[in-house]
Amino acid sequence: MAEFVIPPADVVCLPVRDREGQFPVAEIYCVGRNYADHAIEMGHNPDREEPFFFMKPGYAVLSQGGSFKYPGLTSDLHHEVELVVALAGGGENIKVSDAPGLIYGFAVGIDLTRRDIQAEAKKLGRPWDAGKTFLHAAPCSEVIPNPALHTIEQASISLVVNGETRQSGNLNQMIWKVPEIIARLSECFPLQAGDLIFTGTPAGVGPVFAGDELDANIEGIGSLRVTVAN
């Protein structure tokens, strides 16, 4: 077995409900504008356009919530509550009908965005990775293993900031459903066990500030509490 010239990075993991083992995170994929009302509020046509994706690194995960530091280079940090899919298998060019069999479980996630950096990059026609990527930009709850997909397709999803409901929707409002997302992703990228997929957010995204407390919830999956530190 080959030795490493430097110590390898620690494996990023999420706890699994009622299991002793941890879920090892491979890649983190995110779906953009997957709810019609959110597409409208962001100034886009909500018609069923082809889905598009961006990625976040492993260090973006904030396992089971907790506290994260307000990131630098921004004065407009936004919350986006999302259903997260955790994969037990992968592949390329996966059929929609085969996709459910690759799902290990689900989690509650928050896609945090430096909106001002993202907006400036869009205006200049540049990549907007820096708007979506920073330390703890993807808080995520424990993984709930093996719930039947049909049991959550009508589930409510919400996010509350300091006791005020900011986002409230239903997973049935997703333009591209979970099996379709997996199939389309596999046409673009070689999916693998351990991948997380953030599936998009309903309308109501908005700013958060140091000291704010965020409570995200998905019916039948669970909840996630996050505090913004100074």
VOMARTOR-828311 format. One record per residue: x, y, z of N, C-alpha, C in turn. Coordinates in pm, whole numbers, padded with zeros to 5 digits, always signed. Atoms other than C-alpha are relative to their C-alpha. Layout:
BEGIN
XYZXYZXYZ;...
END
This chain:
BEGIN
+00084-00119+00000+00000+00000+00000+00088+00124+00000;-00080-00121+00012+00141+00338-00103-00016+00089+00122;+00005-00097-00108+00230+00590+00163-00027+00138-00056;+00028-00137+00042+00111+00949+00146+00118+00090+00034;-00110-00094-00027+00366+01229+00120-00042+00108+00100;+00056-00086-00104+00139+01444+00338-00121-00072+00057;+00117+00068-00057-00141+01335+00574-00125+00030-00083;+00123-00025+00077-00468+01289+00381-00102+00074+00085;+00105-00073-00070-00764+01506+00469-00094-00097+00070;+00099+00081-00069-01013+01370+00719-00125-00017-00087;+00124+00025+00072-01327+01214+00574-00113+00081+00066;+00116-00074-00051-01629+01444+00611-00116-00097+00014;+00107+00097-00025-01917+01249+00766-00123+00068+00060;+00125-00040-00064-02278+01291+00873-00049-00117+00084;+00060+00109-00078-02444+01091+01152-00123-00054-00069;+00118+00065+00057-02719+00848+01055-00094-00034+00115;+00095+00023-00108-03033+00828+01264-00013-00149+00032;+00018+00136-00053-03053+00512+01477+00104-00099-00054;-00108+00087+00045-02728+00377+01332+00131+00042+00069;-00128-00033-00061-02383+00357+01488+00098+00057-00101;-00093-00045+00102-02202+00416+01160-00029+00141-00049;+00011-00135+00057-02144+00750+00986-00015-00009-00152;+00013-00008+00145-02234+00851+00630+00117+00083-00053;-00116-00074+00052-01910+00947+00446-00038+00082-00122;+00039-00090+00109-01957+01247+00220+00105-00004-00110;-00089-00003+00117-01807+01224-00130-00008+00140-00063;+00017-00130+00065-01921+01511-00355-00133+00063+00043;+00123-00073-00034-02186+01778-00291-00048+00072-00126;+00061-00062+00117-02409+01868-00586-00123+00079+00043;+00115-00085-00031-02672+02143-00580-00075+00033-00129;+00085-00031+00115-02964+02207-00815-00048+00144+00010;+00042-00139-00001-03040+02565-00911-00143+00018-00048;+00134-00042+00041-03388+02718-00936-00094-00117-00029;+00082+00119+00021-03583+02395-00889-00141+00014+00054;+00137-00031-00039-03898+02559-00750-00044+00121-00081;+00046-00107+00089-04107+02781-00980-00006+00134+00072;+00015-00129-00069-04179+03045-00715+00136+00061+00033;-00134-00054-00024-03810+03077-00631+00062+00052-00129;-00051-00048+00129-03719+03106-01000-00057+00138-00032;+00064-00128+00026-03969+03392-01029+00060+00110+00087;-00051-00103-00089-03839+03575-00722+00145+00038-00034;-00136-00030+00042-03487+03552-00867+00005+00060-00141;+00007-00068+00127-03607+03707-01194+00013-00089-00121;-00015+00094+00111-03619+03395-01413-00134-00062-00037;+00119+00068+00049-03878+03208-01619-00012-00136+00069;+00014+00126-00072-04020+02918-01417-00034-00121-00086;+00031+00115+00085-04087+02700-01722+00103-00111+00023;-00082+00118-00028-03938+02351-01712+00123-00004-00090;-00127+00001+00071-03594+02437-01845+00085-00114+00052;-00092+00104-00045-03314+02184-01824+00061+00039+00134;-00060-00034-00129-03182+02164-01467+00147+00033-00015;-00143-00027-00001-02842+02313-01394+00053-00019+00142;-00059+00044-00125-02600+02229-01117+00124+00081+00034;-00129-00050-00047-02317+02367-00908+00044-00091+00115;-00054+00090-00102-02096+02203-00645+00055+00079+00118;-00063-00055-00119-01970+02269-00295+00102-00102+00050;-00100+00092-00052-01660+02120-00129-00043-00061+00133;+00034+00067-00124-01666+01887+00170+00004+00091+00121;-00010-00086-00117-01558+02162+00409-00121+00094+00016;+00122-00080-00013-01889+02337+00337-00100-00064+00096;+00095+00068-00088-02071+02075+00546+00017+00048+00144;+00008-00025-00144-02172+02183+00897-00091-00108+00054;+00075+00119-00038-02277+01851+01044-00094+00024+00116;+00105-00014-00100-02603+01858+01241-00021+00144+00045;+00023-00140-00034-02609+02235+01238+00099+00051+00103;-00089-00064-00096-02471+02429+01531+00028+00142-00042;-00034-00139+00026-02290+02759+01494+00104+00010-00112;-00101-00027+00101-02100+02896+01196+00030+00150+00000;-00043-00140+00002-01907+03220+01154-00050+00069-00126;+00044-00078+00117-02055+03487+00928+00121+00016-00092;-00117+00000+00090-01831+03463+00619+00045+00140-00039;-00054-00126+00045-01606+03737+00495-00044+00034-00142;+00021-00048+00137-01636+03939+00173-00147+00015-00037;+00142-00015+00033-02015+03972+00199-00071+00082+00106;+00092-00066-00094-02283+04188+00355-00143-00041-00033;+00133+00045+00043-02572+03993+00201-00002-00153-00006;+00001+00144-00011-02570+03632+00323-00144-00051+00003;+00139+00048+00013-02887+03441+00223-00012-00146+00042;+00038+00136-00036-03056+03124+00350-00082-00063-00113;+00081+00077+00095-03202+02852+00123-00020-00141+00057;+00026+00131-00058-03366+02549+00289-00024-00102-00112;+00008+00099+00108-03343+02227+00087-00010-00143+00052;-00007+00144-00020-03413+01855+00083+00134-00048-00053;-00128+00055+00041-03081+01669+00067-00016-00150-00021;+00001+00142+00032-03051+01328-00100+00139-00056+00023;-00127+00068-00025-02776+01093+00021+00002-00130-00079;-00005+00115+00090-02668+00831-00232+00077-00118+00059;-00067+00124-00038-02577+00469-00157+00072-00064-00118;-00062+00053+00121-02469+00401-00515+00001+00108-00106;-00011-00101+00105-02393+00583-00836+00010-00061-00137;-00016+00044+00137-02294+00548-01196-00016+00114-00096;+00020-00099+00106-02330+00729-01527-00120-00040-00084;+00116+00022+00086-02634+00767-01751-00103-00092+00066;+00097+00077-00078-02867+00631-01485-00141+00027-00051;+00139-00017+00040-03227+00572-01587-00082+00055+00116;+00087-00056-00103-03498+00762-01401-00061-00113+00084;+00063+00111-00071-03660+00430-01310+00095-00071+00096;-00099+00065-00085-03334+00303-01154+00048+00091+00114;-00056-00096-00095-03256+00619-00957-00044-00022+00145;+00040+00019-00140-03469+00549-00645+00079-00108+00073;-00074+00109-00062-03273+00229-00582+00140+00039+00043;-00134-00047-00037-02952+00433-00541-00001+00090+00122;+00012-00094-00112-03084+00647-00255+00020-00072+00133;-00019+00054-00135-02953+00573+00094-00099+00065+00098;+00089-00070-00093-03159+00839+00271-00010+00147-00035;+00025-00141+00021-03251+01203+00309+00042+00080+00123;-00036-00089-00109-03154+01501+00522-00057+00138-00026;+00039-00140+00012-03243+01865+00584+00127+00083-00016;-00118-00082+00022-02994+02115+00444-00034+00146-00020;+00012-00143+00029-02939+02488+00411+00115+00038-00093;-00098-00051+00095-02760+02626+00106+00020+00147+00031;-00030-00139-00033-02596+02947+00230+00072+00065-00118;-00048-00067+00121-02514+03203-00037+00044+00143+00029;-00043-00141-00003-02306+03521-00048-00061+00065-00124;+00080-00043+00115-02570+03681-00269+00065+00116-00074;-00062-00114+00067-02380+04002-00341+00116-00044-00088;-00110+00051+00082-02075+03811-00464-00056-00076-00120;+00062+00074+00110-02297+03581-00672-00057+00096-00104;+00062-00095+00092-02486+03875-00823+00104+00074-00084;-00105-00070+00074-02167+04059-00919+00064-00091-00104;-00057+00094+00095-02024+03747-01082-00094-00023-00118;+00097+00017+00108-02345+03693-01280+00002+00120-00094;+00001-00122+00082-02339+04055-01398+00120+00007-00093;-00123-00004+00079-01983+04015-01523+00018-00124-00086;-00010+00122+00078-02050+03675-01680+00109-00093+00048;-00105+00084-00057-01804+03504-01446-00060-00114+00082;+00049+00105-00089-01836+03180-01247-00033+00058+00137;+00037-00054-00131-02010+03236-00914+00023-00098+00113;-00038+00095-00105-01840+02965-00710+00019+00069+00135;-00029-00068-00126-01727+03219-00450-00127+00046+00071;+00126-00035-00065-02089+03313-00388-00060-00117+00076;+00060+00120-00058-02176+02954-00297+00097-00080+00088;-00100+00083-00067-01851+02820-00149+00076+00079+00104;-00080-00051-00111-01704+02904+00190-00017-00099+00115;+00005+00093-00112-01651+02730+00524-00141-00005+00058;+00133+00027-00058-01981+02578+00649-00113+00063-00080;+00103-00055+00088-02180+02698+00348-00113-00099-00026;+00102+00102+00023-02385+02375+00356-00034-00074+00130;+00043+00072-00120-02525+02295+00702-00094-00115-00038;+00079+00117+00035-02684+01950+00700-00033-00080+00126;+00044+00080-00113-02883+01740+00946+00055-00141-00009;-00029+00143+00009-02831+01375+01027-00075-00059-00119;+00065+00068+00112-02921+01137+00745-00105-00096+00053;+00108+00090-00035-03251+00954+00772+00000-00113-00102;-00015+00106+00100-03198+00612+00607-00131-00062-00044;+00103+00088+00058-03438+00430+00378-00145+00046+00007;+00143-00033+00010-03758+00637+00390-00046-00018-00144;+00053+00018+00135-03977+00552+00092-00016+00136-00066;+00004-00128+00070-03953+00825-00169-00142+00055-00006;+00137-00049+00016-04331+00843-00213-00054+00061+00129;+00050-00053-00126-04375+00924+00158+00040+00144+00023;-00043-00138-00021-04193+01255+00128-00031+00091-00120;+00024-00081+00119-04303+01372-00216-00103+00108+00022;+00100-00101-00032-04588+01568-00056+00034+00071+00131;-00039-00052-00131-04391+01682+00251+00017+00152-00003;-00021-00143-00014-04387+02040+00373+00147+00028+00030;-00137-00042-00023-04056+02228+00386-00004+00147+00044;+00009-00137-00051-03992+02546+00583+00131+00041+00065;-00114-00056-00072-03731+02775+00733-00047+00120+00080;+00039-00106-00093-03780+03004+01033+00126+00071+00049;-00112-00079-00049-03543+03286+01131-00047+00082+00119;+00035-00073-00123-03567+03415+01488-00150-00003+00027;+00142+00016-00027-03921+03279+01516-00092+00045-00111;+00081-00048+00114-04040+03430+01185+00016-00095-00118;-00006+00089+00116-04129+03197+00897+00040+00079-00124;-00050-00065+00121-03929+03301+00592-00032-00081-00125;+00026+00087+00114-03972+03002+00362-00101-00107+00041;+00101+00101-00026-04270+02769+00341-00049-00054-00134;+00041+00060+00127-04345+02525+00062-00026-00148+00017;+00025+00143+00000-04398+02163-00032+00092-00064-00104;-00090+00067+00093-04167+01913-00199-00067-00034-00132;+00069+00025+00127-04436+01852-00461+00012+00117-00097;-00019-00117+00086-04349+02198-00597+00131-00004-00078;-00126+00009+00073-04011+02082-00723-00027-00019-00149;+00017+00011+00145-03988+02128-01100+00056-00134-00048;-00063+00128+00031-03747+01834-01135-00003-00085+00125;+00014+00087-00114-03825+01543-00904+00131-00075+00027;-00126+00061-00044-03559+01347-00715+00055-00102-00101;-00057+00094+00098-03524+01054-00963+00049+00068-00127;-00042-00073+00120-03505+01298-01254+00130+00075+00024;-00123-00071-00034-03237+01500-01076+00119-00096-00004;-00108+00099-00004-03026+01189-01014+00038-00043-00142;-00026+00045+00136-03064+01074-01374+00074+00108-00080;-00063-00108+00075-02972+01414-01519+00142+00026+00050;-00135-00018-00055-02677+01457-01281+00095-00104-00054;-00087+00110+00043-02543+01118-01389+00039+00011-00148;-00040-00028+00138-02535+01241-01749+00116+00100-00004;-00103-00103-00007-02305+01523-01640+00123-00044+00078;-00106+00035-00092-02099+01363-01365-00009-00149+00036;+00005+00139-00048-01999+01011-01249-00039-00002+00148;+00047+00002-00138-02209+00976-00935+00057-00120+00074;-00056+00107-00081-02087+00763-00647-00067-00003+00136;+00051+00011-00136-02190+00634-00308+00066+00107+00087;-00049-00108-00086-02155+00913-00052-00031+00138-00052;+00036-00131+00053-02267+01194-00281-00124+00055+00070;+00117-00071-00049-02508+01451-00140-00054+00088-00112;+00064-00085+00100-02758+01631-00363-00097+00095+00070;+00092-00102-00048-02917+01958-00248-00096+00030-00115;+00097+00009+00110-03240+01963-00450-00073+00130-00033;+00064-00126+00032-03336+02332-00461-00083+00052+00115;+00066-00067-00112-03527+02578-00246-00128+00071-00046;+00121-00076+00034-03878+02730-00239+00024+00150+00017;-00010-00146-00009-03943+03105-00246+00018+00045+00144;-00013-00059-00132-03868+03334+00046+00143+00015+00046;-00138-00014-00041-03488+03336+00046+00026+00145+00039;-00028-00135-00047-03343+03634+00227+00121+00003+00090;-00125-00018-00074-03061+03774+00439-00008-00049+00144;-00016+00031-00141-02936+03654+00774+00121+00078+00051;-00103-00083-00061-02710+03836+01018+00058-00070+00123;-00060+00056-00120-02478+03758+01307-00099+00005+00115;+00094+00010-00110-02682+03644+01604-00131-00065-00036;+00127+00062+00043-02968+03500+01396+00001-00150+00028;+00019+00144-00018-03106+03155+01468-00093-00051-00110;+00075+00056+00111-03228+02947+01173-00049-00140+00037;+00058+00132-00024-03464+02652+01211-00062-00049-00131;+00049+00059+00124-03515+02437+00901-00072-00132+00032;+00078+00121-00027-03772+02157+00886-00058-00057-00128;+00069+00071+00108-03895+01896+00640-00084-00109+00064;+00094+00096-00057-04201+01693+00733+00045-00144-00031;-00038+00139+00018-04112+01328+00786+00149-00026-00009;-00147+00014+00005-03737+01393+00765+00062+00047+00130;-00058-00051-00124-03645+01613+01057+00021+00148-00005;-00024-00142-00012-03511+01951+01151+00149+00027+00014;-00139-00043-00005-03188+02148+01155+00002+00141+00059;-00012-00133-00061-03098+02442+01382+00142+00051-00018;-00130-00062+00027-02815+02679+01290-00001+00141+00057;-00018-00135-00054-02688+02993+01463+00114+00068-00072;-00104-00079+00067-02491+03267+01289+00083+00073+00104;-00090-00065-00096-02191+03372+01496+00061+00125-00061;-00068-00122+00049-02000+03700+01469+00126-00038-00078;
END
